[in-house]
Amino acid sequence: MSSAKKKKANKKKNSQKKNNTNSVKQNEVKKVEEVKCEEVAKKEIDKKELPEKTEEKQASQKDQEVDKQEKKKEPKTEIKSESKELTIIESKDEKPEYVQEMLRKKKRKTIIFVLIVISIFLVVAFSTVFALLNINNTKIAKGVSIKNIEFSDLTIDDARKNLNEILEKQLIAELNIKYNDEYSITLSPAQIEFKYNVEDALNKAYRIGRSDNIILDNYTLLATALFGNEIEIDYTYNEEFLNAFIDDFNSKLPGLVQEPSYYIEDAKLIVESGKDGIEIEKDKLKKQILDSISNRKLNNLSENYSQVVMVSTKKAKASKIDMDKVYSEIHTEPQDAYFELDPYKIYPDVDGVDLQISLDEARNKITGNEERYEFDLKITKAQKTIKDLGTEAFPYVVSSFSTRYDASNTNRSTNLRIAAEKINGTVLLPGEVFSYNKTVGKRTVEEGYKDAKIYADGGVVDGLAGGICQISSTLYNAVLLANLEIVERRNHSFTTSYVAAGRDATVVWGTIDFQFKNSRTYPIKIEASVKNGIAEFKIHGMQEQQEYEINILPRTTASIPYATTYVDDPMLAPGQQVISQAGHLGYKVTTTLVKKLNGVEVSREILSNDTYQPMKAIIRRGPVVAPAPESVQ
């Protein structure tokens, strides 16, 4: 080969070698970039892979990491040429878009983290400073109120004093319970022992902002100061007293429903049909009374504050006569009286009572619409009565009480004697309940009752069996002194002359009864007598281990003035006035029963809260005298 050709071939060979070297360099740079892109892409794909491919992806990633480490260990490839030295380096081109997005997200997270840390620091710092400022505060938080009265920045003692003074005004104000302008009566919260749970409310108020959590306390104090916090105050009342008040009010309504009743008289069973009428919606009235007291605006009360509660009634149908029930109550077999000393027990005599006709015949007889049905009875007397047992069966006088009456008023005296005789000798076994109306029976002319003065229509009028409430009132006091349980008792509409206000017990056939239970361990026997102007009851029995000394203490809490009515009477001389009816004040009376044992007081309880209406004065007056005309000069 010629020298020129040889030189030309070498030149061509060197050129190809240079081109190959450049190609290798470009391929290796491209490879490095592809490897890096694949690694980034794989990382992004791995994040999006489903859970079930996790293990496979992790294995692949480990392989790639190994390859990457091996490549890092390889020396840098340097390619030298005639003109310069080339070194493989990373590309300085702009990063891909997804890489930039990742960096932006990381930056945002960092900023948010820093802001959260700063916020927590500020909250903790503020809470600490706020807590330090309030750590020694002994007052109720700002914005706290009870019954819409704010008690902010008061100590619990000052708040108690203020709240009690405010509530006292509320609990003095009375309710006027009214029915259709025909009948009304007042009720004070004290009558039903209405009381607020002041201490509970104050403790709740004081505890606001005083938990073990500083941050929560600070938030609570700020929220209370900005928006307020009304503390609910609970109350209690004597449900038995409220029910008794409502029952008493209901019993005096005109047109009240009357349930069927019966009584035995002269070997006859008298069954009377009931009468449809009205009755109070008791649950509704109870809610009205409690809501009216508890929802009063305390800051609007005045000395003359008064609330009216209108009583709503509903029509009520009387029950049908249940002849089976009546028969089961009256039917008895005769039994002689006897007693045992060890253990002590008395078995009273029982008369045998049965219908002269069969029960089926009695049922058929009451299928009509009669107001009254009579059935002849077959009475079988016991051979030995309880009176025949003698004083050895009732050796101890548990209690006694007497009242005076006008013996010259023969009609009234007769009524007292008849009622007392009905009760005399009655024996009550332990747990047995005495009913005045059932024992005395219906007051009729046939029984011998006379007309005498009674309370009616706001005054004193003549009425059949007038005066027998003196018997029920006298017995009531003997029962109280015997420490027996009272089941039912009502006070009169007006005060009486024979017992103090608060110590009376009125009765009305068919509507108002006086009942008590023998709550002693042993039987008792009632002895009644009416003679020489004195009505007296004694309760006999067996002495128990503890016999209490009983004191009955009525206390007048308010008086009610009476009105005066003038009636023109042409039969009187001009200007003359005659008192037809003396006026009497009305009263509110609270009666307390005190028990003592060996001279030491052991208990004190309120027996009743009674209201007695004022009795108007009625004055008859003669014609008004016209003034004489002036003479003309």
Secondary structure, DSSP 8 states (H G I E B T S, - for coil): --HHHHHHHHHHHHHHHHHHHHHHHHHHHHHHHHHHHHHHHHHHHHHHS-GGGHHHHHHHHHHHHHHHHHHHHS---EEE-SS-EEE-----S---HHHHHHHHHHHHHHHHHHHHHHHHHHHHHHHHHHHHHHTT--B--TTEEETTEE-TT-BHHHHHHHHHHHHHHHHHS-EEEEETTTEEEEE-GGGGT-EE-HHHHHHHHHHTT-SS-HHHHHHHHHHHHHH-EEE---EE--HHHHHHHHHHHHHTSTTB-B--EEEEETTEEEEE--B-EEEE-HHHHHHHHHHHHHT--GGG--TT--EEEE--EEEE------HHHHHHHH-B--B--EEEETTEEEE--B-EEEESS-HHHHHHHTTS--SEEEEEEEEE--SS-GGGG-GGGS-EEEEEEEEE--TT-HHHHHHHHHHHHHHTT-EE-TT-EEEHHHHH----TTTT--EEEEEETTEEEEEETTTHHHHHHHHHHHHHHTT-EEEE----SS--SSS-TTS----BTTTB--EEE--SSS-EEEEEEEETTEEEEEEEE---S---EEEEEEEEEEEE---EEEEE-TTS-TT-EEEEE--B-EEEEEEEEEEEETTEEEEEEEEEEEEE--B-EEEEE------------
